Amino acid sequence: MVAVGLAAAGFLGASAGPAQARPTIYVMPPNSAFVTRGTGAVGLYVPGTGGTVSRARAIAALRRGTVESDFGKPHGKILVDLAFGVPVQPSGPAVYISLPPPGEHPNTKRYSVMILGAGYHGILTSDSTRVRGLVSIADIAPTAVALQEGRSPPIRSEPERDAPADLRALDTRLSRVHHDRGWVLVTVVLTILALAVFAPRAAALGGAAAVTASLLLAWAGATRFGLVIPVMAALTIAFAVAGSLRRSVVPAIVAAFLVALTVILAVDPELNSLGVLGARPDGGGRFYGVGNQVETLLLPPILVAAAIGGLRRLLPLAALALVAIGWSKAGADGGGVLVFATALGVLGLRLRGLSPTPRRLALLALAVVVVALAFVGLDAVLGGSSHVTRAVGSGPDSLLGSLGHRLHLSWRSATDHWYRILIFLSCLGALVLMGTMRPRGATVDALLAGLAVSLLVNDTPVDVIGLGALGCLVLVRWESVDSRPMRLRAFTAAAVLAVLALALAGCGDEGTVRPVADTVVGTVQAEAPGKAVFLTQGCGACHTFKPAGPDASGSIGPDLDKLPQYAKAANQPLAQFVHESIVDPDKYIEKGYPKGVMPKSYKDLPPNDLKALVDFLTKPQG
């Protein structure tokens, strides 16, 4: 292990150097131990979003201070430069990070970040994550820029006596929760399905009961798989049954749940983030608040409570739900505000005895947009800040662009693999089956309207439609316990959903997961088999090479378009020079580039891949 750290006296005594065009972030070798030695703070970051990450995308995100899903590479203005190794004497605050290894990998590992100087001490914190010790990759570059310009940075620090030990504990917990989540989702789905069959009134509260069980397990620090699964099932059943014993108190119970959830999300967001049904900080997408899974699970219990309470309690319950889901200091789910406002609005129409005609639905849609904008505006005025308030504050173009981007991600997510298409279409079929039942209850109409909006504004369609079909089944059973024809159709839908339940764990919990081979098989173009190896290994993040395309525009290492010149200067045949430079990168060091920058792991590439890469670099065909 390489210890990375600077003595306090040496660092604080350094004089300010000349201003740089861009600040520099220092990349440490693999397996480096980040040691602050009394001055500085350490933390962890997730290198990207989605099921897979790559070194190239992580570098692009770091340099630009933005992050994309695993469907694309971050673009935009470059804010920082990267340098490999430790500066002898930094001229100001310094940021150090470790990077993922070359190639593409499952997004299951966190990487270290350290900031020295500028008053940093202990453990890093960020409002973008609200998890102590975990920061967003998108905040690292803006922090370096802010420190250079003397502004308040997005990443700060808190005192901590043993920050490395805290980070090890956090990393272990995130890994265990990540492992548990898929099977917890299966457990929750099967538990609610069983309740829908044997105890329909309890099943209506199943989503809220499952979220409560998840928060209790997080509070207890329970992460062991063998304990979490049975306890989740037992607590979900117990809370759901207990809450449904007296029909008249269901609205009060759901209202109390929403108040408690709001307080927990606002006061201790980490409790929800580290829960097995909470946000997914391990995947880098949502670090805090209410995600699409929880949002969809909570729709049925809130609709049932509002239906039981009637028009008199509809507005108070709607207000509590919007605050819990949408307030930036709690759920911070802007899409959820639209979803719940739509669903509760349709429920209000039905409770008044009005059918949802196109004209009434159009007026309701307008009212929902007005309510959502007013809610977000009030949140911003009161000091709230989230991606939602920023998007609304940026104007209509930003909102429409965000919606278009989400629709694009949603489509890619739903069609990324055959099994996702199958799950989506099967759950859609189950929803159509239940939606065409006659008579159809008010809560079912409300749920279907909410799901339609959710599929438009959220970017995890398989989560939404899968758990939405489960919720629709629950409401059909709740509203038709004594109706034989509707009961038969509900059982048919239950059978369809039971077959899909095991698949739900793999489709929604970890974002889009793609199989990643150890060896790249095949080619990007028939005439350039080494191009796939070049791109997969992330070479373009550090080098410029025109035949590899626009993504190969890095400036950290030498320009590979000049390889013939380099080989001639070294008095070596081109192919031999390139091969030796890959397997032993320190053998030939071009002027102006430091030694020890390029990883030495490329010598372990499979022989066929290595040969293809050398051929591509020496005889490129595009």
N, C-alpha and C positions, 0 to 999 in steps of 0.2 A: 504494500500500500504506500502511496506517495502522500506524505502529509503536506497540506496546502495551508499556509498561514504566514502572517507577517507579525513581527514583534511590534508592540504598541509604540515603543519609543521611536523606532525607525519609521513607522508609518506617519505618526503625528508630526515628526520633524521634517518630513519632506516638504519642499517648497513648491509652490504652484508653478506649473509649467505653462507653456503657451497654449492658447485656446485651440481646441481641435474642431475640425469641421463636423465630425461625428464622434461621440464617445465610443470607447472600446469595451467589449465584454470579453473576458478571458476564459477560454475553454480549457478545462483541465483534462489530463489523461484519464483513461478508464480506471476504475477502482481507486480513485483518489479519496483520501479522507479529508474532509473540510474541517479545519481546526482554526478557530478564531483567535485563540491566545489572548483573550481579555478585551479585544476591541473588534467588534463586528457581530453579525448575526447570521444564522444559517436557517435554511428551510428546504422544502421539497417543491417540485413543480411537476405537472403532468405535461408530457411533450406534445400533446395534440388532443383532438377529439375523435370519437368514433371507435371502432373496434380495432383498427390498426394504426400504427404510426411509422414514420421513417425518419432517418437522420436528415434527409434533404428537406422534408416538410418542417421538421423541428427548427432547422437553421433558418428557413424562410420565415417562419413565425417569429423567431427570436429577433431577427434583424428588422422586421417590420412592425412588431408590436401588435400583431393580429393573428387570429387563428381561424382555420377553416376546418370543415368536417373532413373525414377521410376520403371524400369524393373529389377534393380539389386541393391545390397548393395555394398558400396565402400569396396575395399580390398587394401592391401598394408601395408607398414611399419607404425607402430604407432609412431607418433611424440610427442604427448603430453598426459598427464594424466588429468582426470577431477576430481574436488573436489566440493562438494556441500556446499555452504555457504561462508561467508566472512572471510578471514584470519584476525586474530587480528592485526598482524603487518607484512605485506609482506616484503620480503628481497630484493625486486627489482621491476621492472615494473610488473604490474599485469593486466591480461586480465579477464574480467567478461562477461558472456553471459547468456541469458535466452534460454530455450529450448521449443520445442513444447510439448504439453501434451502427455501422453502415448496413444498408438494406432495410427491409420492411419487417415489422415485428408486431405481435399482439400488444395492444395498449393496456398493459397490466403492470407496468413498472414506473415508479417515480424516480426523478433525478435530482441531484443536489444543486442548490444555489446558495451563494454566500456573498454578503456585502460587507466590505471593510471601510471604516471611517465614517464621517458625517454623523457621528453620534449613534450609529447602530450598535446594539448590544443585545445578545440573547437569541431570541427566536423570531423569525420573520412572520409578519401578518399582512393581510390584504383584505380590503372590503370586497374585492371581486370574488373571494372564496368564502370568507367568514368562517374559515377553519384554521385554527391556530397552527402555524408551522407549514401550511400549504398555500402556495401563491400561484397565480395564473401566469402561464408563459407569455400571455399578451401584455402583462404588466412589467415584465423585466426590462425591455427596451425603453418604455416611457419612464421608468424609474431611473435608468442610467442617464437619460436626457435631462430629467428634472434635477438630478444631482449635479450635473455639469453646469446647468443654468441657475442653480441656487433656488429652485422652486421646491414646493412640497411634493414628495414622490408618492405614487400610489402604493408602493410597498414600504411598510414601516416595520418596527421591531418592538418587542416587549421583553423585559428582563426575564431571564430564565437561567437557573443555576446549572442545569445539565441539559442544554438544548439537544445535543446528539442523542441522548437517551430518550427524550421526548419524541424526537423524529423517528427513531427506530420503533417505538411503541405505536406511533401514528401509522407508519408504513405497514407494520404487521396487521394492524386493525383494518386498514383499507384493503389489504390483500385478502383477509378472511371474509370481510363483508362482500367483496367482489365475488369470491367463490360461492358464498351463500345465496346471492341474490336470485339467480336463475331458479334454483330449487325452492326458494321461498315463494317466488311467484307461482310456481306449479302448486305448492302447498296451499296458498291462498285461493287460487282458482278452484282446486278440487274441494277445498273446505266449503267455499261459498256454493259450489254446485251441489254438494251434499245437503247443505242447509236449504237450498232452493227446493230440493226434492222432499225432504223430511220436515223442515221447519221454515216455511216460506216467509213468515213474519220476521224471523230472526235473520234470514238471508238478506232482507232489505237493509239491515244495518251491518252487513258483513264487511263492506268496504271501510267504514269508520272503525269497526272493531279491529280489523287487520292493521290499520294505521296506528291505532292506540297500542296494539301489541308490539309493533315495531319500535315505537318510541320507548316503551317500557324496557324492552330488551337492550336498546341503545343506552338507556339510563343505567342499566345494570352492567353494561360493558360486556354482554354476552355475545360471543362471535363463533363459538365452537359449533360446527355443523351439526353434530349429533345432539346438541342441546337446542339449537335455534329452531330446527324444523318441527319437532314435536311440540315445543312450547308455543310457537307461532300458531299452530293448528288449535291447540287447547285453549289459548287465550282468545283467539278469534271466535271460537264457538261459545266460550263462556261469556264474553262481553256482548256478543250478538244476542244470545238467548236472554241474558239478564236485561238488556235494554229493551227487549220487545215484549216483556211479560205483561206490561200494562200499555195498551194502545194509546191511551190519552196522554201519557207522559213522554211519548216518543219525541214530539217537537221540543220539549224542554231538554231532553237528553242530548239531542243533536245540537241544540243551541249551546249547551254547556261544552260539548265537544269542540265546537267551532271556536268558542272563546278560549278554551285551553290550548287548542292548536295555534291560535294567533299569538298567544303569550309565549308559548315555547319557541315558535319560529322567530319571534322578535327578540326574546331575551337570551335564548340559548340555541342559535341556529345550528351549532355543531351537533347537537343531539339528533336532529333530523337528518343532517348530512351523513352521519355515520350509522344511520339506521338501515336495516335491510330492505325497507320500502321507501327510503327517503330519496334525497337528491343523489346524484351519482358522481361525486368528486373524483373517484378513481378513474373514470373515463374522460374527465376533462371537459364534459359538455355543460352540465349544470352542477355548480358547487353547493348551492343552497336553495331553499325555498321549495315550492311544489312543482313537481315534474308532471309529465303527461300521464304516467301510470297512476299516481295518487289522485290527480285531478279526475280521471275517469272513474276510479274506484269510489270517489266521494259523491259522484252525481246521484246514484240511486238513493242513498240514505237521506240526502238533503231534499230530494224531490218527494220522497215518502213523508218526511217530517212536514214539509210544506203542504202536502195534500191532506194529511191528517189535521193539521192546524187550521186549514182553510184560509180564506182571503185575509182574515184578521191577523194571522201570523205570517203571512207570506212575505210582506215587506221587511219585518224585522229579521227573519231568517235569511232573506236575500241580502240584506245589508251585512249580516255577520259573515255570510259565505263570500261575498265580494271582498271584504276586508281581509279575511283569512287567506284567500287565494291570490288576490291582486295587489295588496299593499306591499310596497317595495321593501319594507322592513320585515315582512312576514313571508307570504308565498311568492311574491314577485313574479307572478305568472300572468302576463298581460293577455295571452290567448285564453287563459282560464276565465278572465273577467267577461270576455265576449261569450264564451261557452255557457257559463252559469247564468249570465243575464238573459241569453236567448232561451235556455231551457226553462228558467223560472218565469220568463215572460209568456211562453207558450202555455205553461201550467196555469198561469193566471187567467189567460183567455179561456181555457177549458173549465176552470173552477167557476167562472162567470157564466158558463153555459154557452159560450160562443165557439163556433167552429173556426178552425184556422184557415180562413179563406186567403187567396193570394193578396187581396188588398190589405187585410188585417196583418198578414205576415210582413208585407212591405212596410207598413207603419211601425210594426214591432221592430223590424230591422233598423229603421231610422232611429227609433227610441233607444235601442241597444247601443248603437254607435255614439249617440249623444251621451248616454249614461257612462259608457266606457271612457270617452274623452274627458268628461267632467271628473270622473274618478281619478284618472291619471293626472289631470291638471291639478286637482286638489292635493294629490299626493306630492307632486313636485313643489307646489307652493309651500307645503308643510315641511319641506326639506328632504323628501324622499328622492332616492336616486337609484336607477336600475337601467338595464338595456331598454326597458319599455318607456320610461320617462324620457330617456335620451332620444329614442326614435321619434316619439310624439313631438318632442321639443324641436326636432330638426325639420319638421314640416311634412306636408303631404308626400313629397317626392321620396323622402326617407322611409315613410310608412309603406308606400306602395312598393318601393324597392325591397324592403324587408319581407313583405308578404310574397312578392315574386320569388325571392331567394328561398323562403320556406317551402313554397310550392315545388320549387325545383328539387330541394333536398328531400321533400316528402315523396315525390315521384321516384327519385333515385333509390331511396330507402325501400320503398314498396316493391320495386322491380329489380333489385340488385341480385336476387337469386331465385331460382325456381320455387324453393320451398316458401319463400316470403309471398310470392304471387299466389301460391296455393292456399296459404293461411288466410291471406287477405280476401280472396274470392270466396273461400268457404265461410268465413265469418260474415262476409257481406250477404251470402246466401241465407245464413241463419237469421240475420237482421231482416231481410226481405220476408222470410217466412213468418217471423213474429210480427213484423210491421203490417202484414196483410190480414192478420186475424181480425175478426169482427165478433163482438164489439171490441174496440181498442181503447184501453184505459187512458186517462189524462196523463199519468206519469210516463207511460210508454211514448205518447206523442211528444212530450217534453224532452225525454231522453233522446229520441231520434233527431229532434231539431238540434239539440246540443251537440250530438255526435257529428251531424252534418257540418256545423260550424267548426268543430274541433279538427276535422279532416282538412279544412281549408287553412286554419291559422297555426296548426301545430305540425311539427316535422317528423313525428314518429307514427305513421299511419297504422302500422301493424299493432303497436301497443293500443292505440285508440280504438280500432275496430274490433280487436280481440277482446279487450276488457269491456268495451261498449256492448258487444254481443252478450257477454256474461251478465252485465248490468241489465240489459233488456230482458233476458230470461228471468232474472230475479224479479223484475217489476211485473212481468206477465204472470208469474206464479203468485206474487203478492196480491195482484188484483183479481185473480181468477181461481182462488183456492177451491171454490165450490162449483166451478163450471167444468163439466166433463169434457166437452169438445176442446175448450181452450187448454185444459189440463193435458190432454193427449198431445196437442201441438207443442206445449211447453216441454213435455218429456222428449219429444222428437228433437227439439232444439237443444235440449240438455245433452242428448246422445252425441249430436254433432260437436258441441263444444267440448265434451269430455275427451273425444278423440284428439282435439286440437290442443288440449291443456298442456300436455308435455312439450309440445312445440313452442308454446308461448315463452318458455324460459330462454330458449336460444334466440328468439327473434327480436325481443325488445330490450332485454336487460343490459346488453353490452353494446348497443348501437349496431352498426352494420359490421358483421364479422365475416371476413373473407378468409378462405384457406390460404395459407402462405407456405409455399414449398421451400425446402432447404436448398434446392437447386432449381434455377430457372430453366424450364424446358420449353423449347420453341423459340420463336423469333418475333421481333416487332415487324420486321420486313424480311422477306426471304433473302435479299441480297446483303443484309447487315445483321447477322445473328448475334454479334457482340453488343449491339445497341441495347438490347434488353438487359444484359448484364450491367452495362454502364449506367443505365437509368435506375435499375433496381438497387444497385449498390450506392446510389446517391452521389456519384462522382461529380455530377453537374453542380452540386451545391458549393464545391470548392474550386472547380476548374471551368474554364471556357473551352468549348469544343463545338464548333458550328454544325458538324454532321449529326450531333446528338439532338439538335433542336433548340428552341428558345429557352428551355429550362436549364441548359448547360451554360450558365453565364456567371459562374462563381469567380471571385477574384482572390480567394484566400491562397490558392496554389497557383503554380505556373500555368500559362496559356497553352493548352494542349494542341492548338492549331500550329504551334511552333516546334512540335516534337522533332521534325527533321533537322532544324537548326540546332536543337539541344544535342541530338545524337552526333551531329557532325562536330560540334565543339568538344564532345567527349571522345571522339575518335572511335565510335562504336557503330556497328550496323544498327539500323533503326529498330528492327524487331527485337534484337537482343537488348538494346538499350531500354526499350519500353518494358520488356519482360522483367529485367532486373530492377527497374525503377518501381515496378508494382510490388514485387516480392521483397525487395530490400530498399525501401524509399529513401533511406539516408545515404545510399551509395553515391548518388549524384545529386548535389544540391545546387539549384540554379541561383544565380546572383540576385540578392534582394529578398530571398525567402529563407526563413530560419529552419534549422535542423529539428527533427523530432515532431513535426507537425502532422504528417500523414500517418494514419494508423498502419501498423505492421500486420494486421490481421488478413490482408488480402492474399497473403501467401497461402492461406488455407482454403482459398476458393477451389472448387472441383477443377481438375485439369482441363476438362472440356470448356468450362466457363472461362478459365484463365486464357486459354488459347483463343477463344472467340473474342475476348476483350482485347487481347494484343492485336489480333487481325483487324478489329474495328478501328483501333487507334492508329494502325500503320497503313491500312488499306480501306479507309472509310468509303462506304457507298451510300450513306444517308439512311 
